[in-house]
């Protein structure tokens, strides 16, 4: 599967009138608005949110409650994944 580089930030998801979704990736949140948007995935056919990622209302959008990884996948879908927790691989083992 081909993916774009992964962005890391708060994901804001907007439903467009034509049934597509636009995802904004922001560095911060102010109330219900994204702040410091550094990536936008325009008019995508869908968004996949992995289990464990929580969303909350944000005006006319929904946003993730925390920082996530956002990637475009084949078929122009957007994948939103939670940040990994735990120690990760042990180097030199």
MIKOLMI-979496 format. One line per 2 residues: their letters; for each residue x, y, z of N, C-alpha, C, O. Coordinates in nm, 4 decimals. Layout:
N
A = X,Y,Z,X,Y,Z,X,Y,Z,X,Y,Z ~ ...
***
This chain:
93
XX = 0.0842,-0.1170,0.0000,0.0000,0.0000,0.0000,0.0891,0.1238,0.0000,0.1819,0.1339,0.0802 ~ 0.0614,0.2162,-0.0883,0.1351,0.3415,-0.0953,0.0720,0.4416,0.0006,-0.0500,0.4566,0.0050
XX = 0.1556,0.5088,0.0761,0.1062,0.6102,0.1687,0.1871,0.7363,0.1534,0.3039,0.7334,0.1146 ~ 0.1229,0.8475,0.1845,0.1958,0.9735,0.1882,0.2728,0.9794,0.3195,0.2476,0.8986,0.4089
XX = 0.3652,1.0725,0.3329,0.4306,1.0888,0.4626,0.3266,1.1123,0.5726,0.2208,1.1702,0.5480 ~ 0.3575,1.0676,0.6911,0.2646,1.0799,0.8027,0.2796,1.2162,0.8694,0.3902,1.2611,0.8995
XX = 0.1648,1.2808,0.8916,0.1624,1.4049,0.9673,0.1228,1.3710,1.1104,0.0519,1.2733,1.1346 ~ 0.1688,1.4515,1.2042,0.1393,1.4285,1.3455,0.0797,1.5565,1.4031,0.1443,1.6613,1.4033
XX = -0.0451,1.5473,1.4525,-0.1114,1.6634,1.5100,-0.2560,1.6303,1.5426,-0.2943,1.5134,1.5467 ~ -0.3353,1.7323,1.5656,-0.4786,1.7162,1.5900,-0.5484,1.7089,1.4548,-0.5245,1.7936,1.3688
XX = -0.6336,1.6101,1.4345,-0.7051,1.5951,1.3078,-0.8461,1.6526,1.3215,-0.9204,1.6168,1.4129 ~ -0.8815,1.7420,1.2296,-1.0154,1.7987,1.2209,-1.0805,1.7434,1.0949,-1.0231,1.7542,0.9866
XX = -1.1981,1.6848,1.1067,-1.2649,1.6204,0.9933,-1.3923,1.6968,0.9616,-1.4789,1.7148,1.0472 ~ -1.4023,1.7417,0.8360,-1.5188,1.8173,0.7919,-1.5919,1.7386,0.6833,-1.5299,1.6923,0.5876
XX = -1.7228,1.7235,0.6979,-1.8055,1.6604,0.5957,-1.8417,1.7642,0.4912,-1.8999,1.8677,0.5236 ~ -1.8075,1.7372,0.3659,-1.8386,1.8281,0.2560,-1.9773,1.7972,0.1986,-2.0283,1.6864,0.2153
XX = -2.0375,1.8944,0.1316,-2.1709,1.8785,0.0756,-2.1788,1.7661,-0.0275,-2.2847,1.7058,-0.0446 ~ -2.0680,1.7370,-0.0965,-2.0691,1.6323,-0.1993,-2.0448,1.4922,-0.1433,-2.0311,1.3967,-0.2198
XX = -2.0393,1.4790,-0.0100,-2.0201,1.3489,0.0531,-1.8752,1.3150,0.0830,-1.8478,1.2154,0.1498 ~ -1.7823,1.3960,0.0349,-1.6418,1.3729,0.0660,-1.6085,1.4350,0.2010,-1.6912,1.5020,0.2628
XX = -1.4866,1.4113,0.2448,-1.4405,1.4672,0.3723,-1.3086,1.5403,0.3507,-1.2261,1.4991,0.2691 ~ -1.2898,1.6480,0.4240,-1.1632,1.7196,0.4250,-1.1046,1.7059,0.5647,-1.1741,1.7266,0.6642
XX = -0.9770,1.6710,0.5721,-0.9092,1.6535,0.7008,-0.7999,1.7585,0.7123,-0.7125,1.7684,0.6262 ~ -0.8054,1.8366,0.8190,-0.7040,1.9364,0.8500,-0.6181,1.8807,0.9631,-0.6711,1.8232,1.0582
XX = -0.4876,1.8968,0.9540,-0.3976,1.8553,1.0618,-0.3384,1.9819,1.1223,-0.2745,2.0610,1.0529 ~ -0.3602,2.0004,1.2520,-0.3214,2.1235,1.3198,-0.2253,2.0944,1.4350,-0.2241,1.9859,1.4932
XX = -0.1459,2.1952,1.4647,-0.0517,2.1832,1.5751,-0.1137,2.2079,1.7106,-0.0585,2.1679,1.8130 ~ -0.2302,2.2750,1.7118,-0.2960,2.3085,1.8384,-0.4460,2.3278,1.8140,-0.4935,2.3277,1.7005
XX = -0.5179,2.3443,1.9242,-0.6624,2.3652,1.9206,-0.6947,2.4869,2.0058,-0.6421,2.5015,2.1161 ~ -0.7820,2.5751,1.9545,-0.8318,2.6892,2.0321,-0.9836,2.6823,2.0297,-1.0463,2.7177,1.9299
XX = -1.0422,2.6369,2.1390,-1.1875,2.6182,2.1437,-1.2281,2.5068,2.0490,-1.1944,2.3903,2.0703 ~ -1.3016,2.5437,1.9431,-1.3414,2.4444,1.8428,-1.2669,2.4621,1.7113,-1.3019,2.3991,1.6116
XX = -1.1647,2.5467,1.7099,-1.0950,2.5798,1.5850,-0.9529,2.5229,1.5807,-0.8835,2.5192,1.6823 ~ -0.9103,2.4785,1.4615,-0.7711,2.4362,1.4472,-0.6775,2.5565,1.4456,-0.7118,2.6616,1.3912
XX = -0.5605,2.5413,1.5046,-0.4589,2.6465,1.5075,-0.3317,2.5889,1.4454,-0.2955,2.4741,1.4711 ~ -0.2646,2.6696,1.3635,-0.1410,2.6274,1.2972,-0.1626,2.5034,1.2108,-0.0938,2.4027,1.2279
XX = -0.2591,2.5109,1.1171,-0.2832,2.4009,1.0241,-0.1634,2.3888,0.9308,-0.1263,2.4858,0.8647 ~ -0.1029,2.2711,0.9249,0.0150,2.2514,0.8411,-0.0054,2.1460,0.7330,0.0828,2.1258,0.6495
XX = -0.1199,2.0786,0.7330,-0.1493,1.9814,0.6269,-0.3006,1.9742,0.6086,-0.3768,1.9827,0.7049 ~ -0.3423,1.9584,0.4834,-0.4852,1.9455,0.4522,-0.5025,1.8365,0.3477,-0.4327,1.8346,0.2463
XX = -0.5951,1.7467,0.3729,-0.6306,1.6404,0.2791,-0.7696,1.6769,0.2256,-0.8702,1.6516,0.2919 ~ -0.7752,1.7360,0.1059,-0.8997,1.7895,0.0502,-0.9850,1.6820,-0.0151,-0.9335,1.5931,-0.0829
XX = -1.1156,1.6908,0.0058,-1.2180,1.6145,-0.0672,-1.1832,1.4671,-0.0843,-1.1789,1.4165,-0.1965 ~ -1.1586,1.3992,0.0257,-1.1266,1.2571,0.0220,-1.2548,1.1751,0.0330,-1.3502,1.2192,0.0971
XX = -1.2592,1.0561,-0.0285,-1.3815,0.9766,-0.0265,-1.4160,0.9207,0.1114,-1.5313,0.8850,0.1359 ~ -1.3199,0.9125,0.2004,-1.3499,0.8605,0.3322,-1.2332,0.8751,0.4272,-1.1211,0.9072,0.3878
XX = -1.2632,0.8504,0.5545,-1.1637,0.8580,0.6608,-1.1759,0.7316,0.7444,-1.2859,0.6938,0.7847 ~ -1.0638,0.6665,0.7704,-1.0617,0.5500,0.8581,-0.9950,0.5904,0.9884,-0.8817,0.6384,0.9890
XX = -1.0658,0.5707,1.0988,-1.0131,0.6035,1.2318,-0.9936,0.4729,1.3068,-1.0889,0.3971,1.3246 ~ -0.8726,0.4459,1.3505,-0.8450,0.3199,1.4190,-0.9020,0.3210,1.5606,-0.9217,0.4271,1.6198
XX = -0.9285,0.2008,1.6144,-0.9802,0.1924,1.7510,-0.8868,0.2617,1.8498,-0.7647,0.2580,1.8340 ~ -0.9435,0.3230,1.9489,-0.8651,0.3926,2.0504,-0.8485,0.5407,2.0238,-0.8044,0.6146,2.1118
XX = -0.8835,0.5864,1.9018,-0.8785,0.7293,1.8718,-1.0154,0.7881,1.9034,-1.1166,0.7426,1.8501 ~ -1.0189,0.8871,1.9884,-1.1447,0.9481,2.0311,-1.1655,1.0803,1.9581,-1.0715,1.1565,1.9361
XX = -1.2918,1.1058,1.9209,-1.3251,1.2323,1.8557,-1.4271,1.3075,1.9402,-1.5043,1.2487,2.0158 ~ -1.4248,1.4399,1.9246,-1.5176,1.5271,1.9956,-1.5726,1.6295,1.8964,-1.5065,1.6605,1.7973
XX = -1.6925,1.6825,1.9215,-1.7466,1.7863,1.8325,-1.6579,1.9108,1.8332,-1.5999,1.9476,1.9354 ~ -1.6491,1.9749,1.7155,-1.5704,2.0982,1.7024,-1.6407,2.1885,1.6016,-1.5989,2.1973,1.4861
XX = -1.7461,2.2547,1.6446,-1.8237,2.3391,1.5537,-1.8896,2.2547,1.4471,-1.9643,2.1623,1.4792 ~ -1.8632,2.2848,1.3187,-1.9212,2.2065,1.2092,-1.8324,2.0882,1.1705,-1.8531,2.0267,1.0659
XX = -1.7348,2.0567,1.2536,-1.6433,1.9447,1.2301,-1.6386,1.8569,1.3542,-1.7008,1.8875,1.4559 ~ -1.5643,1.7477,1.3444,-1.5230,1.6717,1.4623,-1.3710,1.6730,1.4620,-1.3088,1.6857,1.3566
XX = -1.3111,1.6597,1.5802,-1.1653,1.6574,1.5890,-1.1225,1.5468,1.6838,-1.2002,1.4996,1.7667 ~ -0.9992,1.5073,1.6697,-0.9465,1.4086,1.7621,-0.9202,1.4763,1.8965,-0.8855,1.5943,1.9019
XX = -0.9369,1.4006,2.0039,-0.9170,1.4588,2.1369,-0.7695,1.4713,2.1721,-0.7341,1.5391,2.2686 ~ -0.6841,1.4068,2.0951,-0.5406,1.4150,2.1189,-0.4648,1.4162,1.9885,-0.5240,1.4156,1.8805
XX = -0.3342,1.4179,1.9992,-0.2482,1.4179,1.8813,-0.2484,1.2775,1.8206,-0.2419,1.1775,1.8920 ~ -0.2560,1.2722,1.6875,-0.2636,1.1462,1.6133,-0.1694,1.1496,1.4931,-0.1122,1.2534,1.4601
XX = -0.1547,1.0346,1.4289,-0.0839,1.0228,1.3014,-0.1888,1.0256,1.1911,-0.2895,0.9554,1.1999 ~ -0.1665,1.1066,1.0865,-0.2599,1.1183,0.9744,-0.1842,1.0865,0.8457,-0.0813,1.1474,0.8165
XX = -0.2364,0.9902,0.7689,-0.1713,0.9430,0.6470,-0.2756,0.9246,0.5382,-0.3880,0.8836,0.5672 ~ -0.2408,0.9543,0.4132,-0.3262,0.9213,0.2990,-0.2892,0.7825,0.2499,-0.1713,0.7472,0.2464
XX = -0.3897,0.7030,0.2118,-0.3657,0.5670,0.1656,-0.4082,0.5538,0.0201,-0.4603,0.6483,-0.0391 ~ -0.3856,0.4362,-0.0369,-0.4352,0.4078,-0.1713,-0.5851,0.4334,-0.1745,-0.6540,0.4090,-0.0754
XX = -0.6353,0.4810,-0.2842,-0.7767,0.5132,-0.2945,-0.8096,0.6477,-0.2352,-0.9265,0.6845,-0.2241 ~ -0.7068,0.7218,-0.1966,-0.7233,0.8564,-0.1418,-0.7994,0.8620,-0.0101,-0.8489,0.9683,0.0273
XX = -0.8097,0.7507,0.0607,-0.8682,0.7548,0.1942,-0.7656,0.8117,0.2907,-0.6455,0.8073,0.2643 ~ -0.8127,0.8648,0.4018,-0.7232,0.9177,0.5050,-0.7292,0.8232,0.6247,-0.8375,0.7881,0.6714
XX = -0.6146,0.7831,0.6731,-0.6028,0.6952,0.7888,-0.5581,0.7773,0.9081,-0.4564,0.8464,0.9026 ~ -0.6358,0.7692,1.0176,-0.6028,0.8394,1.1420,-0.5744,0.7337,1.2476,-0.6610,0.6535,1.2824
XX = -0.4509,0.7351,1.2981,-0.4079,0.6365,1.3966,-0.3625,0.7058,1.5235,-0.3078,0.8160,1.5192 ~ -0.3853,0.6409,1.6360,-0.3369,0.6931,1.7626,-0.1861,0.6816,1.7710,-0.1243,0.6020,1.7003
XX = -0.1281,0.7615,1.8578,0.0160,0.7518,1.8816,0.0446,0.6234,1.9565,-0.0328,0.5807,2.0421 ~ 0.1550,0.5638,1.9233,0.1937,0.4414,1.9902,0.2392,0.4708,2.1316,0.3080,0.5699,2.1562
XX = 0.2010,0.3856,2.2237,0.2510,0.4017,2.3606,0.3331,0.2794,2.3951,0.3199,0.1757,2.3301 ~ 0.4140,0.2893,2.4920,0.4984,0.1793,2.5317,0.6434,0.2092,2.5013,0.6750,0.3136,2.4442
XX = 0.7312,0.1193,2.5388,0.8734,0.1467,2.5259,0.9260,0.1388,2.3831,1.0332,0.1923,2.3549 ~ 0.8533,0.0733,2.2916,0.9026,0.0577,2.1562,1.0118,-0.0487,2.1508,1.0354,-0.1188,2.2492
XX = 1.0781,-0.0607,2.0364,1.1814,-0.1651,2.0260,1.3036,-0.1318,2.1118,1.3378,-0.0155,2.1330 ~ 1.3661,-0.2352,2.1589,1.4873,-0.2164,2.2376,1.6056,-0.2246,2.1421,1.6307,-0.3287,2.0813
XX = 1.6773,-0.1147,2.1299,1.7898,-0.1103,2.0397,1.9089,-0.1847,2.0970,1.9356,-0.1797,2.2171 ~ 1.9793,-0.2534,2.0096,2.0986,-0.3252,2.0510,2.0698,-0.4587,2.1150,2.1608,-0.5244,2.1656
X = 1.9419,-0.5005,2.1135,1.9074,-0.6296,2.1759,1.9300,-0.7415,2.0784,1.9069,-0.8578,2.1114
***
